[in-house]
Amino acid sequence: MKNMEQLELDSHRDAIIADMRKLFEKYRAIFDWDIPEVNQKAADKLILAAMHGALGHITVQ
């Protein structure tokens, strides 16, 4: 049986994914504005790596 915290997280999972996608698209647009001939695949990898790195800086106390 799942604990209450897991059940709560499960009920918000789609919203979390949507929020992360919006954040990704925000930075994708910035790359497009700043670099007219952007290599989208390379930019996407850099953005996702930065997002993963940023998550590593968030800690629970």
C-alpha positions, 0 to 999 in steps of 0.5 A: 500500500502506498503512503499518503505522501506518495498518493499526494505526489501521484495526484500532482504528477501531471501538473509537475510534468506540465510545469517542468515542460513550461520551464523548459520551453521558456528557456528554449524560447530564450535560446531562439531569441538570442541565437537566430541560427540555434542548433535546437538539439544541442540547445535542448541538451544544454537546457535539460542538463542545466535543469538536472543540475539545478535540481541537484542544488535543491535539498530537503532539510 
